[in-house]
Structures are given as structure tokens and as C-alpha cells.
Amino acid sequence: KIVSFIDASLVDTIEFKQWTMTDRANLETRVLPAEDFIQIFMESLKKLQVHDFVAKKQSKFVTATKENLQQGEFLVIADFSENYSAVIQDEIQSYHWCSTQTTIHPFMCYY
């Protein structure tokens, strides 16, 4: 349907924003021929379908596990957040280059 819509609209190029990864993430504006955009879009949809399927299955598993915990059992969910920058609201300009970074390891325990 998207191909027929683009063809019917006589669209030659499409401008869109896309995250790119190098040593950091950047949101870049891209301009591509309609055919190239459609190819990238369809590939991204396939990846999204897999991601959505896995996320829903994991969510159902965690919910079922929490609801069915037996006496003496517990569920631990851990996460990892690296390079959280500590910021001082009214810092002097020179302190900007001396910021402290922290790694955070949050844990949730269900029993």
C-alpha cells in the first residue's frame, strides 16, 4: 500500500530523520529516492516485528513468573545504566569539563 501511495502521489524523494551510530548516536536528516526509502523502511519494519514479538514474550514470561512465585522463591530483575553524568545546576563554566560519571545497577526483587 505504501508503494502505491507514493507512486500515486508522484513522490520522487523522501526526507526523513534516522538515528546513526558511530562512537555516539546522532539523529541525521536524510534525503533518498522513494525506492531506497521504501527498502530501508520495509527492512526496519521486519526488525521491529521481531523486537515487538520478543518484548511481548518476555513481558508475558516475567508477569507469569511474578504471579506464580512459590514460598521461598524470588525473582530478581537487574538493569545496567552506564555513564550517567552528574550535573550541578549552577556550576561555574570551568566545572563543565570536570563532570563526574556514574554507573548505575538497579535491582528489583519480587518475593
C-alpha positions as CSV (number, residue, x, y, z in Angstrom):
1,K,0.0,0.0,0.0
2,I,2.8,2.4,0.8
3,V,4.4,1.9,-2.6
4,S,1.1,2.6,-4.4
5,F,0.5,5.7,-2.3
6,I,4.0,7.1,-3.1
7,D,3.6,6.3,-6.7
8,A,0.1,7.9,-6.8
9,S,1.5,11.0,-5.1
10,L,4.3,11.3,-7.6
11,V,6.9,11.5,-4.9
12,D,10.5,11.2,-6.2
13,T,12.4,11.8,-3.0
14,I,11.6,11.5,0.7
15,E,13.2,13.4,3.5
16,F,13.3,11.7,6.9
17,K,15.3,11.6,10.1
18,Q,17.3,8.5,11.1
19,W,19.5,7.6,14.1
20,T,23.0,6.7,13.1
21,M,25.6,5.1,15.3
22,T,29.4,5.9,15.2
23,D,31.2,6.4,18.5
24,R,27.8,8.0,19.7
25,A,24.3,8.3,18.4
26,N,23.3,11.1,16.0
27,L,19.9,12.0,14.6
28,E,20.6,12.8,10.9
29,T,18.3,14.1,8.2
30,R,18.4,12.0,5.1
31,V,17.0,12.6,1.6
32,L,16.6,9.4,-0.5
33,P,14.9,8.4,-3.7
34,A,11.4,6.9,-2.9
35,E,12.5,3.4,-3.9
36,D,15.5,3.4,-1.5
37,F,13.4,4.8,1.3
38,I,10.8,2.1,0.9
39,Q,13.5,-0.6,1.0
40,I,15.0,0.8,4.2
41,F,11.5,1.3,5.7
42,M,10.5,-2.3,5.0
43,E,13.8,-3.7,6.4
44,S,13.2,-1.6,9.6
45,L,9.6,-2.9,9.9
46,K,10.9,-6.5,9.8
47,K,13.3,-5.8,12.6
48,L,10.6,-4.0,14.6
49,Q,8.3,-7.1,14.2
50,V,11.0,-9.3,15.7
51,H,11.7,-6.8,18.5
52,D,8.0,-6.5,19.3
53,F,7.5,-10.2,19.4
54,V,10.4,-10.8,21.7
55,A,9.4,-7.9,24.0
56,K,5.8,-9.2,24.4
57,K,7.0,-12.8,25.1
58,Q,9.5,-11.5,27.7
59,S,6.8,-9.4,29.3
60,K,4.4,-12.3,29.5
61,F,7.1,-14.5,31.0
62,V,8.0,-12.0,33.7
63,T,4.3,-11.4,34.6
64,A,3.6,-15.2,34.8
65,T,6.7,-15.8,36.8
66,K,5.8,-13.0,39.3
67,E,2.3,-14.3,39.7
68,N,3.4,-17.9,40.3
69,L,6.2,-17.4,42.8
70,Q,6.2,-20.1,45.4
71,Q,7.1,-19.8,49.1
72,G,10.8,-19.3,49.4
73,E,11.3,-18.3,45.7
74,F,12.1,-14.8,44.5
75,L,12.6,-13.1,41.1
76,V,15.4,-10.6,40.6
77,I,15.4,-8.2,37.7
78,A,18.6,-6.2,37.1
79,D,19.4,-3.4,34.7
80,F,22.6,-1.5,33.7
81,S,23.0,2.1,33.0
82,E,26.5,3.3,32.1
83,N,27.9,6.8,32.1
84,Y,25.2,8.7,33.9
85,S,26.6,12.3,34.2
86,A,26.2,14.1,37.5
87,V,25.3,17.7,36.8
88,I,25.3,20.7,39.1
89,Q,22.6,23.2,38.2
90,D,24.6,26.3,38.9
91,E,28.1,25.1,38.1
92,I,30.7,27.5,37.0
93,Q,31.8,27.3,33.4
94,S,35.2,25.6,34.1
95,Y,33.5,22.8,36.1
96,H,31.6,21.7,32.9
97,W,34.8,19.9,31.8
98,C,35.3,18.1,35.2
99,S,31.9,16.3,35.3
100,T,31.7,13.0,37.2
101,Q,30.2,9.9,35.6
102,T,28.5,7.1,37.4
103,T,27.4,3.6,36.5
104,I,24.0,2.6,37.9
105,H,22.9,-1.0,38.6
106,P,19.3,-1.0,39.7
107,F,17.8,-4.3,41.0
108,M,14.1,-5.2,41.7
109,C,13.3,-8.2,43.8
110,Y,9.9,-9.8,43.9
111,Y,9.1,-12.4,46.6
